[in-house]
Amino acid sequence: MAGRAIVSEAIAMAKATEDELELLVREHARLVYRIAYSVTRNQQDAEDTTQETFLRVLRHRRKLAGVKDSRAWLARIAWRVAIERKQKVADVPIEDVKEVAMELRSQMVSADDAVLAIQLKNAVEKLIALLPGKLRDPLTLSTIEELSPAEIALVLGVNEAAVRSRIFRARQILRDKLAALLEGKHGI
């Protein structure tokens, strides 16, 4: 009798964990993907990173009950997995040519406007990439992933004040460099 109760309890606990994990995937899959994409800059790597993130969560599901902020916890795991993948994989072009062509067709914008938008986007991405990692990472998590300073602090393992300071400094540097770049191109 006691053996059956233990088995029933174990099945119930496994089902509860499975339901909790499914809820996490439903609620946070987009966040995990966006974080992965912001690091890898490649759709396939971001998808693989997302899958690996949730596999790690599954492997460590016993820790799930003790997690207070599941969003920040998942963001931290996704960030680490994406960084690991980025270090393993050689750099891949930011955008696939087919993807850009399809996007242009769907938006029905003039070729000049499209080229200008792509050039500006590439310039901003390059400027962000040139930032030191300690400034680039909080900026990316804040502006692209829309994480709060507290969540970013958790993900990066620094305090909130450092996060706010680094985001401010990164934006200041980007603003100055972009202004200098635009002045140089347009002779303003």
C-alpha positions in Angstrom: 0.0 0.0 0.0 2.7 2.5 1.0 4.6 1.7 -2.2 1.6 2.6 -4.3 1.2 5.9 -2.5 4.8 6.8 -3.1 4.5 5.9 -6.8 1.3 7.9 -7.1 2.9 10.9 -5.3 6.0 10.7 -7.6 3.7 10.6 -10.7 1.8 13.6 -9.4 5.0 15.5 -8.8 6.3 14.7 -12.2 3.1 15.8 -13.8 3.2 19.1 -11.8 6.8 19.7 -12.9 5.8 18.9 -16.5 2.9 21.4 -16.4 5.1 24.0 -14.8 7.8 23.5 -17.5 5.1 23.7 -20.3 3.9 26.9 -18.8 7.4 28.3 -18.7 7.9 27.5 -22.4 4.6 29.0 -23.4 5.2 32.2 -21.4 8.9 32.8 -22.1 9.8 31.1 -25.4 9.8 34.4 -27.3 12.0 36.1 -24.6 14.5 33.2 -24.7 14.5 33.3 -28.6 15.0 37.1 -28.6 17.9 36.9 -26.2 19.5 34.1 -28.2 19.0 36.0 -31.4 20.5 39.2 -30.0 23.7 37.3 -29.2 24.0 34.8 -32.1 22.5 37.1 -34.8 21.4 34.0 -36.7 17.9 32.5 -36.8 19.0 28.8 -36.7 21.5 29.4 -33.9 18.8 31.3 -31.9 16.4 28.4 -32.4 19.0 25.9 -31.3 19.9 28.0 -28.3 16.3 28.3 -27.3 15.9 24.6 -27.5 19.1 24.0 -25.5 17.9 26.6 -22.9 14.7 24.7 -22.2 16.6 21.3 -22.3 18.8 22.7 -19.5 15.7 23.8 -17.6 14.3 20.3 -18.0 17.6 18.8 -16.7 17.5 21.1 -13.7 13.8 21.1 -13.1 14.2 20.2 -9.5 15.5 23.8 -9.0 12.4 25.2 -10.6 10.4 25.2 -7.4 12.9 27.4 -5.7 13.1 30.0 -8.4 11.5 33.3 -7.4 11.7 35.1 -10.8 11.4 32.6 -13.6 11.7 35.2 -16.3 15.1 36.4 -15.0 16.2 32.9 -14.3 15.4 31.8 -17.9 17.0 35.0 -19.3 20.2 34.2 -17.5 20.3 30.6 -18.8 19.5 31.8 -22.3 22.2 34.4 -22.2 24.8 31.9 -21.0 23.8 29.3 -23.6 23.8 31.9 -26.4 27.3 33.1 -25.4 28.6 29.5 -25.3 27.1 28.9 -28.8 28.5 32.2 -30.1 32.0 31.3 -28.9 31.8 27.9 -30.6 30.3 29.0 -34.0 32.2 31.2 -36.4 30.6 34.5 -37.3 27.7 34.3 -39.7 26.4 37.2 -41.8 23.8 39.3 -39.8 21.1 38.8 -42.5 20.5 36.3 -45.1 20.2 37.9 -48.6 16.9 36.0 -49.3 15.4 37.2 -46.1 16.2 40.8 -46.9 14.8 40.5 -50.4 11.6 39.0 -49.1 11.3 41.7 -46.4 11.8 44.5 -49.0 9.1 43.0 -51.3 6.7 42.7 -48.4 7.2 46.3 -47.3 7.0 47.8 -50.7 9.5 50.5 -49.9 11.6 52.3 -52.5 15.0 50.8 -53.1 16.8 54.0 -51.9 14.8 54.0 -48.6 15.5 50.3 -48.1 19.2 50.6 -48.8 19.4 53.6 -46.4 17.5 51.8 -43.7 19.8 48.7 -44.1 22.9 50.9 -44.0 21.7 52.7 -40.9 20.8 49.4 -39.2 24.2 47.9 -40.1 26.0 51.0 -38.9 24.2 50.9 -35.5 24.8 47.2 -35.2 28.5 47.7 -35.9 28.7 50.5 -33.4 27.0 48.4 -30.8 29.4 45.5 -31.6 32.4 47.8 -31.1 31.3 48.7 -27.6 33.2 46.9 -24.8 31.3 43.8 -23.7 30.6 45.3 -20.2 28.7 48.1 -22.0 27.3 46.2 -24.9 25.7 43.3 -22.9 23.5 45.5 -20.6 22.5 47.7 -23.5 21.4 44.7 -25.6 19.5 43.2 -22.8 17.8 46.5 -22.0 16.9 47.8 -25.4 16.4 44.7 -27.4 15.2 42.3 -24.8 13.5 44.9 -22.7 14.7 43.4 -19.4 14.6 45.6 -16.3 17.8 46.7 -14.6 17.1 44.2 -11.8 16.8 41.3 -14.3 19.9 42.4 -16.2 21.8 42.5 -13.0 20.7 39.0 -12.3 21.6 37.8 -15.8 25.1 39.4 -15.8 25.9 38.9 -12.1 26.4 42.6 -11.3 24.5 45.1 -9.2 21.6 47.3 -10.5 23.6 50.6 -10.2 26.3 49.2 -12.4 23.7 48.1 -15.0 22.1 51.6 -15.1 25.5 53.2 -15.3 26.7 50.9 -18.1 23.5 51.4 -20.1 23.8 55.2 -19.8 27.4 55.2 -20.8 26.8 52.8 -23.8 23.9 55.1 -25.1 26.1 58.1 -24.7 28.9 56.6 -26.7 26.6 55.4 -29.4 24.9 58.8 -29.7 28.3 60.5 -30.0 29.7 58.0 -32.6 26.5 58.0 -34.6 26.4 61.8 -34.7 30.0 61.8 -35.8 29.3 59.2 -38.5 26.3 61.1 -39.8 28.2 64.4 -39.8 31.0 62.8 -41.8 28.6 61.3 -44.4 26.5 64.4 -44.9 29.0 67.1 -44.2 26.8 68.8 -41.7 
